[in-house]
Amino acid sequence: MREDVPIEEVVASEGERTVAFLLSLRAQGVRDLTVLRAMERVPRERFAPSRFADLARQDVSVPLPCGQTMTAPHTVAALLTALEMQPSARVLEVGTGSGYVSALLAAMGGEVVSLERYRTLALAAHERVSGNGYGQSVDLRHADGFQPDRTLGRFDRILVNGVAHAVPEALLMRLSPGGRLVGALRVEGVARRVVVTKAADGSFDHAMGPVVRLPPLAPGLARAL
């Protein structure tokens, strides 16, 4: 920040950028107030690599280490809207990435367990999440998101931040009755959003949604990174 710029102008500029960011999301159909409020409270630029911070308020994906990306904001908002979050819900997140979505889930009132297969990303995300005040609401682990530890128990919501060829059975087993899983499946070469709900009798309903742009997910822990 330049020393000759009044702090009032800096604050106003930040506020204007935030308003423009939220208006751009609304223009793309994001209407869920809980999602919009969370995206207002959690500054995306604090989770983006510093060299890409100027892109954080734009509706674009941002490169991360380990060949991963931060998903574009409107896609994140669509996934969170489909998740239909409830206050104090236990949430399992697969694919922590930068930790931005973890913080959004916490800002929406979730008690979050987030699993990341890349140790490099997990450590950096932990620092960002804790540094932005959400450390107590997010249990961030370096772990295989396709095989969550059974001791974690069951979850009201599961968010899978990427594309798979099938919903892992191990994730379905971690879903509580009445719970909801949101992710993406590759169908005939195209990634489409999927919402899986679990009925009280233990049966599952799979509902395919629109095409989404999400990175592919892989099982297991990364060996080198």
PyMOL commands that set and color helices and strands:
alter all, ss='L'
color gray80, all
select helices_A, chain A and resi 7-27+33-41+44-46+50-55+65-67+73-83+100-107+119-131+150-152+169-173
alter helices_A, ss='H'
color red, helices_A
select strands_A, chain A and resi 62-63+69-70+90-94+111-116+138-142+155-164+175-187+190-198+204-211
alter strands_A, ss='S'
color yellow, strands_A
deselect
rebuild
show_as cartoon
